[in-house]
Amino acid sequence: MITSIGRRLTHVVSVGLLLSLAACTGAAPPLPADGAVSHYEDVATELAAAMALDGTAWVLAPKTRKVAADEESCLYTPGTWTPEERLPAPPDEDSWGPRIAAVNPVLSQYGFEEIDSVTPNGGRSILKTTDELGATVTITPEGEVRIWGARVDADPCTAATLGIQ
């Protein structure tokens, strides 16, 4: 438990330093490969804990985790976490307030922009935000958390370099 807290604190401090550098340069440098997986797993775990009802657990769909290079950088998609029991969907846009209030402290702690309103998406509303590293988080009405597009410093740009199989 202490190791997990220490690791989480180390990653929060590291991201904070990266974001401070970004303020000076206009863009955050990519997240080091050795901390990328645990950083975004911590984000997903804490978002799930913030939204959990009655001990609901979230499960990562392993096949949603990907690493791919584009013209400029190595992009890491941490994946999609789904609650074992779907959360009750907010019935309208005004009903998202408690969920937004629950997730915003986690998002800001990990360098994501706080959410102030829902985002339309294919006939329904979701929560959506990005961080300085290019990662996007979406949260569906049922509580599914998806994270993708984080720029990481990995050479070569492979899953093995990030320590995932």
C-alpha positions as CSV (number, residue, x, y, z in Angstrom):
1,M,0.0,0.0,0.0
2,I,2.7,2.4,0.9
3,T,4.6,1.6,-2.3
4,S,1.5,2.4,-4.3
5,I,1.0,5.7,-2.5
6,G,4.7,6.6,-3.0
7,R,4.6,5.6,-6.6
8,R,1.5,7.6,-7.2
9,L,3.0,10.7,-5.4
10,T,6.2,10.3,-7.5
11,H,4.1,10.3,-10.7
12,V,2.0,13.2,-9.6
13,V,5.1,15.2,-8.8
14,S,6.7,14.2,-12.2
15,V,3.6,15.2,-14.1
16,G,3.5,18.5,-12.1
17,L,7.1,19.2,-13.1
18,L,6.3,18.4,-16.8
19,L,3.3,20.7,-16.7
20,S,5.4,23.5,-15.2
21,L,7.9,23.1,-18.0
22,A,5.0,23.2,-20.4
23,A,3.9,26.5,-19.1
24,C,7.3,27.9,-20.1
25,T,7.6,26.2,-23.5
26,G,4.0,26.0,-24.6
27,A,3.9,22.1,-24.7
28,A,4.7,19.4,-22.2
29,P,7.4,17.0,-23.2
30,P,6.3,13.4,-23.6
31,L,5.9,11.3,-20.5
32,P,8.9,9.0,-19.9
33,A,8.1,5.4,-21.0
34,D,9.0,3.9,-17.6
35,G,6.2,5.8,-15.8
36,A,3.5,6.1,-18.5
37,V,1.6,2.8,-17.8
38,S,1.4,3.3,-14.0
39,H,0.5,7.0,-14.4
40,Y,-2.6,6.4,-16.5
41,E,-3.5,3.2,-14.5
42,D,-3.5,5.5,-11.5
43,V,-5.7,8.0,-13.3
44,A,-8.2,5.3,-14.2
45,T,-8.2,3.7,-10.8
46,E,-8.8,7.0,-9.0
47,L,-11.5,8.0,-11.5
48,A,-13.3,4.7,-10.9
49,A,-13.0,5.2,-7.1
50,A,-14.5,8.7,-7.4
51,M,-17.5,7.4,-9.3
52,A,-17.9,4.0,-7.5
53,L,-21.3,3.1,-6.0
54,D,-21.5,0.3,-3.5
55,G,-18.0,-0.9,-4.2
56,T,-18.3,-1.2,-7.9
57,A,-15.1,-2.4,-9.5
58,W,-13.8,-1.4,-13.0
59,V,-12.1,-3.8,-15.3
60,L,-9.6,-2.9,-18.0
61,A,-10.3,-4.5,-21.4
62,P,-6.7,-5.5,-22.2
63,K,-7.1,-5.4,-26.0
64,T,-7.9,-1.7,-25.8
65,R,-4.4,-0.9,-24.7
66,K,-2.2,0.1,-27.6
67,V,1.1,1.8,-28.5
68,A,1.6,3.4,-32.0
69,A,3.9,5.9,-33.6
70,D,2.7,8.9,-35.6
71,E,4.8,11.4,-37.6
72,E,5.9,13.3,-34.5
73,S,5.7,11.0,-31.4
74,C,4.9,7.8,-29.7
75,L,1.3,7.6,-28.7
76,Y,0.0,5.4,-25.8
77,T,-3.6,4.4,-25.5
78,P,-4.0,3.1,-21.9
79,G,-7.3,1.6,-22.7
80,T,-10.9,1.3,-21.6
81,W,-12.1,0.5,-18.1
82,T,-15.7,-0.7,-17.6
83,P,-17.6,-0.9,-14.4
84,E,-18.7,-4.5,-13.5
85,E,-22.1,-3.0,-12.9
86,R,-23.1,-0.1,-15.1
87,L,-23.6,3.2,-13.3
88,P,-27.1,4.8,-13.6
89,A,-26.9,7.2,-16.5
90,P,-27.7,10.8,-15.7
91,P,-31.1,11.4,-17.2
92,D,-30.3,14.9,-18.5
93,E,-27.4,17.3,-18.8
94,D,-28.2,19.0,-15.5
95,S,-27.9,15.7,-13.7
96,W,-24.2,15.3,-14.5
97,G,-23.2,17.8,-11.8
98,P,-22.4,15.3,-9.0
99,R,-20.3,13.1,-11.3
100,I,-18.4,16.1,-12.7
101,A,-17.8,17.2,-9.1
102,A,-16.5,13.7,-8.2
103,V,-14.1,13.4,-11.0
104,N,-12.6,16.9,-11.3
105,P,-10.3,16.7,-8.3
106,V,-8.8,13.5,-9.8
107,L,-8.5,15.0,-13.2
108,S,-6.8,18.2,-12.0
109,Q,-4.4,16.2,-9.7
110,Y,-3.1,14.3,-12.8
111,G,-2.8,17.3,-15.1
112,F,-6.1,17.1,-17.0
113,E,-8.3,20.1,-17.5
114,E,-11.3,20.2,-15.2
115,I,-14.7,19.5,-16.8
116,D,-17.3,22.2,-16.6
117,S,-20.0,20.7,-18.8
118,V,-21.0,17.6,-20.8
119,T,-19.8,17.0,-24.4
120,P,-22.3,15.8,-27.1
121,N,-21.3,12.5,-28.6
122,G,-23.4,10.7,-31.2
123,G,-26.8,11.5,-29.7
124,R,-25.7,11.2,-26.0
125,S,-23.6,13.2,-23.6
126,I,-20.2,12.2,-22.2
127,L,-17.5,13.8,-20.1
128,K,-14.3,14.6,-22.0
129,T,-11.0,16.3,-21.2
130,T,-7.4,16.3,-22.1
131,D,-4.0,16.8,-20.4
132,E,-0.9,18.6,-21.5
133,L,0.6,15.3,-22.7
134,G,-2.2,15.0,-25.3
135,A,-4.1,12.2,-23.5
136,T,-7.9,12.4,-23.7
137,V,-10.2,10.9,-21.1
138,T,-13.9,10.2,-21.8
139,I,-16.4,9.0,-19.3
140,T,-19.7,7.6,-20.6
141,P,-23.1,7.9,-18.8
142,E,-22.7,4.2,-17.7
143,G,-19.2,5.0,-16.2
144,E,-16.9,3.6,-18.8
145,V,-13.5,5.4,-18.7
146,R,-11.4,5.5,-21.9
147,I,-8.0,7.1,-22.1
148,W,-6.1,7.5,-25.4
149,G,-3.5,9.5,-27.2
150,A,-0.8,10.2,-24.5
151,R,2.5,11.3,-25.9
152,V,5.3,9.1,-24.4
153,D,9.0,9.1,-24.7
154,A,9.6,5.5,-25.9
155,D,12.3,4.4,-28.3
156,P,11.4,2.2,-30.0
157,C,7.7,3.0,-29.8
158,T,6.5,-0.4,-28.8
159,A,4.4,-2.0,-26.0
160,A,7.6,-3.8,-24.8
161,T,9.3,-0.4,-24.3
162,L,6.5,0.6,-22.0
163,G,6.6,-2.7,-20.2
164,I,3.3,-4.0,-21.4
165,Q,2.7,-7.3,-23.1
